[in-house]
Amino acid sequence: MMKRIYAAASIVATISLLVCAGCTRTTGKTLESNAEFRQIKASLEESLLQKAVLEKDVEKLKGSLGEAESKLADATTAKNSLQTQVQELTASRSHLEAKVGELDKARVSVETKVSELTKSRDDLQKMVQSLVDTRGVLEQQVATLTKAKSAALEDARNAQSKVDMLNDKLKVQTQQMIDLQEQIKTIRVLLSQLQQKLE
């Protein structure tokens, strides 16, 4: 497009030089021939047409230039906006990376606690199993003691029965002794009376 503009400008300059040269010649001189004049006229008209076309092209170029400048401004604005977004995303990424680091630390801490709780659970399960076993032993001991208690109660009842029997016998014997003592007293009184009579 610029080459066409330069070519048209060269043609216009050439024609202008020719016109000026014709004006400076003396009035006695004429053109070499009418054909050359027509050729120059035709070239001039063609140059004028090309000039008009070039002017239209220039206007189009100006419009394209304005559009390009507008697009460039929009692109610059979009670029600045994107740079701002990139900066914000970079800051957000850094913040997220820090959060990820914190979450990793928290995860490690949780895993450690889970491991400790698992170990504690295993220990508790062992203790529970030991207590279950101990309860079984104690239940057996209780059952044995219960049987022993029942046997002891039975022995105690039997012993009480024997004691009651012995008490009854003791009472009978005691009464018999009292009766015998009374009889002895009576016999002594009788003996005393007999001795007195014998004297």
C-alpha positions, 0 to 999 in steps of 0.5 A: 500500500505504501509503495502505491502511495510513493508511486503516485507521488512520483507520477504527480511530481513528474507531471508537475515538473513537466508543466512547469517546464512547459510554462518556462519555455518561450511562447514560440515553442509548442509541443512536439506532437498532439499525441504526446500531449494526449499521452501526458493528459491521459497519464495525468488523468490516470494519476488523478484517479490513482490519487483518488484511490490512494486517498481512499486507501489512506482513509481506510488506513487511517480507519484501520490505524484508529481501529488498531490503536483502539484494539491496542488500547483494549489489549493493553487494558486487558494485559494490565488486567491479566497482570493484576489477576496473575499477581492476585493468583500468585498471592492466592497460590502462595496463601494456598501453599501456606495452607497446604503446608499447615494442612500437611502438618495437621495431617501428620499430627492427626496421623500421630494421634491416630497411631497413639490412639490405636496403640492405646486401644490395643492396650485397652483391649488387652486389659479388657481381655485380662479383666474378662479372664480375671472375672471368669476366675473370680466367678469360679471362686465365687461359685466355689465360695458359695458352695463352701458357704452353703456347706458351712451353713448346713454344718452350722445347722447340724451343729446347732441341732446337736447343741440343742440336743445337748442342751436338752440333755443337759437340762434333763441331767441338771433336773436329775441332779437337782432331784438327786440333791433333794433326795440326798437332803431327804436321806440326810434328814432321815439319817439324822433322825435315826441317829437321834433315835439311836442315842 
